[in-house]
């Protein structure tokens, strides 16, 4: 059972914001382009981690 709150509420917005920072905002910066790309890609990667963890989250431990 996946957690929609983590996946949709945190993961997807972080991926979108990170992508927008890295692809749209970074080329507009002069001296700080590499730092903006780094922060944007880091936010995007953390968004992917939250997205995947939201898919595997369960409130009750799975015992086999």
For each residue, the residues with C-beta under 8 A, 3 or more apart:
1: 57 58 59
2: 7 54 55 56 57
3: 6 7 54 57
4: 7 8 9 54
5: 8 9 10 54
6: 3 9 10 11 50 51 53 54 57
7: 2 3 4 10 11 12 50 51 54 55
8: 4 5 11 12 54
9: 4 5 6 12 13
10: 5 6 7 13 14 47 50 54
11: 6 7 8 14 15 47 48 49 50 51 52 53 54
12: 7 8 9 15 16 47 51
13: 9 10 16 17 47
14: 10 11 17 18 43 44 46 47 50
15: 11 12 18 19 44 47 48 51
16: 12 13 19 20 47
17: 13 14 20 21 40 43 44 47
18: 14 15 21 22 40 41 42 43 44 45 46 47
19: 15 16 22 23 40 44
20: 16 17 23 24 25 40
21: 17 18 24 25 26 36 37 39 40 43
22: 18 19 25 26 36 37 40 41 44
23: 19 20 26 27 40
24: 20 21 27 28
25: 20 21 22 28 29 36 40
26: 21 22 23 29 33 36 37 40
27: 23 24 33
28: 24 25
29: 25 26 32 33 36
30: 33
31:
32: 29 35 36
33: 26 27 29 30 36 37
34: 37 38
35: 32 38 39
36: 21 22 25 26 29 32 33 39 40
37: 21 22 26 33 34 40 41
38: 34 35 41 42
39: 21 35 36 42 43
40: 17 18 19 20 21 22 23 25 26 36 37 43 44
41: 18 22 37 38 44 45
42: 18 38 39 45 46
43: 14 17 18 21 39 40 46 47
44: 14 15 17 18 19 22 40 41 47 48
45: 18 41 42 48 49
46: 14 18 42 43 49 50
47: 10 11 12 13 14 15 16 17 18 43 44 50 51
48: 11 15 44 45 51 52
49: 11 45 46 52 53
50: 6 7 10 11 14 46 47 53 54
51: 6 7 11 12 15 47 48 54 55
52: 11 48 49 55 56
53: 6 11 49 50 56 57
54: 2 3 4 5 6 7 8 10 11 50 51 57
55: 2 7 51 52
56: 2 52 53
57: 1 2 3 6 53 54
58: 1 61 62
59: 1
60:
61: 58
62: 58
63:
64:
